[in-house]
Amino acid sequence: MAKKSNSTDKNKEIIGSLKRLGTQIYDQLENGVFPTINMPSRSIDNINYDPNLRQYVLGEKTVTRSSRNIRHLKPFTQLAWAALFSNELTFHKKTSTLRDVYYSAQAYNMTFKNQQESNNIITDLETAIGHSREEFHIFPEERSAVFGDLTIEYTVPGYEGKTMNLSAHPDGVLIGPALTSSKFAKTSADKIIAIEKGGLFTRFIEENVHKKHNSILVLTSGQAPRQTRFFLRRLSDELKIPLFIFTDGDPWGMHIAMVIISGSANAAHLRNLNTPDAKWSGVWASDIVKYKLPSDPLDDVDIKRLHELQKDPRYQEDPLWQKEIKTFLKIKRKAELEAYARYGLTYIVDEYLPTKLK
């Protein structure tokens, strides 16, 4: 039985952090000084790899947003508004998407020149208060899914206490805010299998992989969204079961797996978005050779990316990564998960998957 989280306490914690930020601005105004906000710098030279946490973290450098500086005035105001909007969401236990935030700003006569500017301000707010946007109820559009024998208990308003087994829907259940904030009630699974591709996720469900391999299946839909990575971390930590990751056999598939395992530089200001003990289980470059998979030649962009990964500290802890990178560079070929279909539709389930899980 997994431990239960308390969403009410988390909401109070987030509101407290937002209130402290607002009080700081208010006190500065009361004292007749231009308000300023200090936060850790997210510049490249302040992002370091922590081998103990096994993820990127921010260093000690800070940046200051000051209303005294005319160039800072707009982003300072946008940041204060984002904190106000996030406080309203959290207090009323409502959710919003990043796109909603962009349009909602117009109702407050707060403008952003584009979606990216709005997203960057939300990231600044995360950095300033030390909590992720998901914790103050702002989410991206859902595109990942989960399937398997896991009964969850909802904690969102109107559904408190209601339960659902995640094998109830044959297409899988979207990994949205209601799911990521739910309690894990019970499961018979002893492993998690994360899959990059939607077609293979559907095939695994059709072939009863969740029963044959006693597993919870998670579709990442390419690079896993942050809430999916957080959900994978919760599954592994709270259920105390291992996570295995299956991606295409190319440098981009490798990196999808690595971001799940060791996090990303873009989220260096956050914690618990990586699952350090997860295993990248394939498709490896050596699998392309071993299984004589249909493959395509690596292009110049692929090769450039492989050389970048060779130098990345995340790829230097486990010899497997360096070995597979060298193999990719040697054979100069790449293959998709679907390539196993050359041996039949169920080969990947009946032969490849059991071998890898051993």
C-alpha positions, -999 to 999 in steps of 0.1 A, spaced: 0 0 0 14 34 -10 16 63 14 -11 89 9 -4 125 0 -23 154 14 -33 179 -13 -49 203 12 -16 207 30 2 212 -3 -22 239 -14 -16 257 19 21 254 14 19 269 -21 -5 297 -10 20 305 18 49 308 -7 29 330 -30 17 352 -1 53 357 11 62 369 -24 33 393 -24 40 405 11 76 412 1 64 434 -27 38 451 -5 63 458 23 88 474 -2 61 497 -15 50 506 21 86 515 28 88 538 -2 113 517 -22 111 503 -57 100 466 -53 125 440 -64 124 402 -67 155 381 -64 156 345 -78 182 319 -88 196 325 -122 186 300 -149 215 310 -172 235 281 -188 266 290 -167 245 285 -135 233 250 -144 254 222 -129 251 185 -129 248 171 -93 261 135 -93 245 128 -59 210 139 -70 218 126 -104 202 156 -121 209 191 -132 206 218 -105 209 256 -103 241 271 -88 244 300 -64 241 329 -89 210 350 -86 192 376 -108 172 406 -97 140 420 -112 136 456 -102 107 479 -109 133 507 -108 148 495 -140 126 504 -170 136 473 -188 126 451 -159 93 469 -153 71 449 -177 85 414 -167 83 424 -130 46 433 -134 39 402 -154 55 381 -127 35 397 -100 3 391 -120 13 355 -126 16 351 -88 -18 366 -83 -34 344 -109 -17 313 -95 -29 322 -60 -65 324 -72 -62 290 -89 -47 274 -59 -71 289 -34 -102 279 -54 -87 246 -63 -91 253 -100 -67 243 -128 -55 261 -159 -34 253 -189 -4 273 -201 -26 284 -230 -53 295 -207 -29 316 -187 -18 334 -219 -54 344 -227 -66 350 -191 -40 377 -188 -60 398 -213 -89 399 -188 -66 417 -164 -52 441 -191 -20 422 -187 -4 415 -221 22 390 -234 36 394 -269 33 356 -274 28 323 -257 65 318 -251 68 350 -232 39 339 -210 55 305 -204 88 321 -195 71 342 -168 55 311 -153 90 295 -152 103 326 -135 75 322 -109 85 286 -103 121 297 -97 111 326 -74 89 305 -51 106 271 -54 75 252 -66 65 238 -99 37 252 -120 18 220 -116 18 225 -78 1 259 -83 -24 242 -108 -10 253 -142 -6 224 -166 3 218 -202 -21 201 -225 -24 164 -217 -10 139 -242 4 111 -221 -16 81 -208 -14 52 -184 -29 17 -183 -27 -12 -158 -39 -26 -125 -36 4 -103 -66 17 -83 -64 54 -77 -85 76 -53 -92 111 -65 -86 141 -43 -99 169 -66 -130 188 -56 -162 169 -65 -145 136 -68 -129 132 -34 -129 96 -24 -140 82 -57 -119 54 -70 -110 41 -105 -88 12 -117 -65 24 -145 -73 -7 -166 -109 4 -169 -104 23 -203 -90 3 -232 -73 34 -246 -56 42 -214 -63 72 -190 -49 106 -197 -22 117 -173 -38 150 -162 -39 170 -129 -67 149 -114 -46 117 -119 -13 131 -109 -27 144 -76 -46 112 -68 -38 87 -41 -25 53 -50 -48 28 -33 -37 -6 -45 -19 -24 -73 -7 -59 -82 20 -45 -105 57 -51 -98 71 -29 -126 64 1 -148 70 1 -185 72 35 -202 68 36 -240 76 64 -263 52 55 -291 14 55 -291 11 27 -315 32 4 -294 13 15 -262 -19 3 -279 -3 -29 -290 9 -36 -255 -26 -32 -242 -40 -54 -269 -15 -81 -261 -21 -79 -223 14 -69 -215 1 -55 -182 -10 -90 -172 18 -110 -188 44 -89 -172 25 -76 -142 31 -40 -152 17 -5 -153 21 8 -189 28 45 -194 28 63 -228 52 93 -229 42 105 -264 77 114 -273 95 135 -247 75 130 -215 58 161 -202 68 172 -168 36 160 -151 42 126 -166 78 125 -153 65 135 -119 39 108 -121 65 82 -131 86 93 -101 56 89 -78 48 55 -91 83 42 -87 88 58 -52 55 52 -36 48 17 -51 85 8 -48 86 -8 -82 112 -4 -110 107 16 -142 118 4 -176 119 27 -206 115 17 -243 122 43 -270 133 44 -306 168 34 -313 183 68 -321 199 97 -302 166 114 -297 151 82 -282 181 79 -259 175 114 -247 138 108 -240 149 80 -217 177 101 -201 154 130 -193 131 106 -174 162 92 -155 182 123 -149 160 153 -156 166 182 -180 186 214 -178 154 234 -184 139 221 -152 171 224 -131 152 246 -106 129 217 -97 131 184 -80 113 150 -82 109 152 -120 134 124 -126 135 87 -116 173 81 -111 171 43 -109 149 38 -140 165 17 -168 167 25 -205 158 -9 -219 159 -3 -257 160 1 -286 198 0 -282 222 4 -311 234 -31 -303 198 -43 -307 198 -31 -342 228 -54 -349 216 -83 -328 181 -85 -341 191 -74 -377 164 -47 -375 152 -27 -405 170 6 -401 178 40 -417 211 58 -420 219 84 -394 219 119 -408 243 147 -400 220 161 -373 218 126 -356 256 123 -356 261 158 -342 236 150 -315 255 118 -306 287 137 -301 269 161 -279 255 133 -258 290 118 -254 301 150 -236 270 153 -215 278 144 -178 245 124 -175 258 100 -201 291 93 -184 279 76 -152 268 43 -167 291 26 -192 260 14 -211 253 48 -225 288 54 -238 289 19 -253 257 24 -272 266 59 -284 299 44 -298 279 16 -315 255 41 -331 285 60 -344 301 28 -357 270 13 -375 256 48 -384 221 33 -384 189 40 -364 157 20 -360 122 25 -346 104 4 -320 80 -7 -347 110 -24 -366 104 -56 -346 73 -61 -367 94 -76 -394 93 -108 -373 55 -106 -367 31 -83 -350 35 -99 -315 73 -106 -317 81 -75 -296 58 -86 -269 65 -124 -270 103 -123 -276 120 -90 -273 102 -76 -242 107 -107 -219 144 -108 -229 149 -71 -220 130 -73 -187 153 -100 -175 
